[in-house]
Every structure is written in C-alpha cells, then in structure tokens.
Amino acid sequence: MSTVRSRHLHSFALVTSVTCLLCTGYGTANALAPVSALKTIEGVPGFGHVFLIIGENTTYDHVTQINAPYLMGTIQPRSAWLTEYYAATHWSQANYVALVSGQFTRCEQQDYGAACHQDVDNLFHQMDVARLSWTTWLESGSFRCDTGSGGTCTSDTACPLTGFYTTGNPAILFDNIEGPDGVWSATNPSQECLQNDIPAGDSSDPMRLFNEALASGNIANFNLILPNGCEDGEGNCAPINNRYTQFDAFLAREVPLIEASPAFGSDGVIIVVYDEDERAGGMAKKNGLGQGGHVVCAVLSPLAVPGFYDDTFYHYSVLRTLEDGFGLTPYLGHANVVTPINTIWRTDAH
C-alpha cells in the first residue's frame, strides 16, 4: 500500500544566488550556500546534494532478495520505494537523456552515441543558470568529457569510457554543455564539460576520486553516478558473474559512503533507478510516457518517509522532482506534463 499524504502546491521561490568554485585537477565545484533553504515547491522540499545512481536493463520483478540483497534488504526498508515506476522508452541512451531533458530522439533510441547531440535545454544547463554545481562521475573512466571512445569491451573487465559510457553519458550530448560557446564539437569540448564530466577514479581504484570528494564534503549539488559496464548490471562479469548482483555490490559499497559524507546531512537525496527493463518479452507495452517498462526506483533521504508508494511515476517525474528540489524553471519537455514525486516527503521537511 502507498503512504499517502496530501499534496500542497506552493509558490515558486527564487533560487538563492550562490557562488560556484570551479574545480581544479579532478575536484568538483561545491555550492557555498545551502540549497535546502529554498521554499517547498509543489510539495517537494529543497534539496542539498543529490546522488542519482543508474543501473542498466532490469525489470522490476527480476530484482530479488537473492540477487540484490543490499537493494532489497537494506535500501528498500529505509527508502521511499516506488512500486509503479516506469522508464521512458528503449534503448538505454534515450532513457538517460529523458531523465535530464524530458525528451529523447529517434537517434538516441538507437544508441548512436555522440552522433545524437542536441541543441535542447537540460538539467545541467538549468543548474548552471541557477549557479548550482553538477558532476557526472564515470566509474573506470579514462577521459574527461569523452565523446569518441569505441564500443569494444570484454565481459570480464571493468569497461572504461566505452560502449555504454558514450551512449549513457548524457551531458556530452548537449550543445550548451559540451560545446564551446554552445557549438558542439567532436574535437574541442568546452572547459565546463572537461571539468564536470569526469572519471570517478583511476585504474587502481575506479571510484577513488568520487569517494575522496565524499569524504571531504566537497561534492556538487547534483551528482550523476554511472557505474562501469560491469557494475551497472549491463552484462555478467567475473568474479561475481551475475549482473544483478554486480550492481547491488556497487550500491552496497557506495551508498554507505554517500550517507556518511558531511555533504549528505539532513537534506541529501539518493535516487537509485534503472534506465529501462530487460525487454525479456520484447518491447514494453505501450504505456504513454512509460514505454521503457516497469523498473525499480528508490529514494533514500532523511527528507523522505520510508514505505511503499503506488502512485505512478516516470523518468520525467524524477526530472520534475529534481527541478523542484533545486528551484529550477521551466520544466523541461515531458516533465511539464507529469506530477513530481511529492507524496514521499516528511511533513516537517516542507
């Protein structure tokens, strides 16, 4: 049963002007003023730091206590668990793009990578306009703002920026992020993209840089975390050899570090979601905004009331919720026609 609380519409608040420090080396920008000072918008409280972790190609019913013990045994009881959550479409790239822009193209439905770059507004640019910081963290990534890695990757190694990193890494597709002066370039990415779309670690520890940023609290307001081609659950990899459990092991390792970070505090938010279902029975049934199938989405936050929620939500709902939590306007694409995830929050968080 869902935990149901009344939805209150609140007037929009102007975003507090904050100073952003540009990163040096592999560091990130860190907002100096608390975003959570924003008033509640559409029943969504102000967020401090958000961590969006995306797994690959997993149908809701295929996530079990046996193959995902941390997700089901630890995260589920402590999170707002959305039982009727639907991905946008097939294939992967289009879903990543939908989560941050409210739309996708036919090119992105075919996973054509950087060839699908678009001149459309997006969450990253909205964060820039509001002077809030963002980082895309690429596990095992070799390059910053990489748009040209090849598609080869063996099943028993942690993939660097190959295959699903150039299709599942949405920031590199947007002209006003990747390109200098808003002009997309295959050879000359913008300094912003080079600073904010970065490897999460190195060959010795693929999440070292992200974990160091967590420990210091010097972390961006919005963090898009993309595990590598094994730990995102894309394929079976040694030594675990179970793609469901591989993503679960990544969560078991990283979620406690996020929650322990001084940046998480009382207004941090972790969102765990899968990009789409497995297409085990073919393409998902026609379902309006949710044609990518039924997938898991869990929200873990001191601001949220744990429980099962049976309201119907989509990737576009996550986008609208992020826009409300950070005080960003206008709503992008299909985020303008859905409701935010606003039934899960504590009443004293409003």
Secondary structure, DSSP 8 states (H G I E B T S, - for coil): -------------------B----TT----BSS-GGGS--BTTB---S-EEEEEE-S--GGG--TTT-HHIIIIIHHHSEEEEEEEE-SSSHHHHHHHHHHS---HHHHTT-GGGG-B----HHHHHHHTT--EEEEETT--STT-----S---TTS---S-THHHHS-GGGGBHHHHSGGG---SS---HHHHHHEEES--SS-TTHHHHHHHHHT---SEEEEE--TTTTSSS--TTT--HHHHHHHHHHHHHHHHHHSTTTTTT-EEEEEESS---TTSS----TT-TTEE--EEEE-TTB--EEEEEEEEHHHHHHHHHHHHT--S--GGGGGS--S-SSB-GGG-
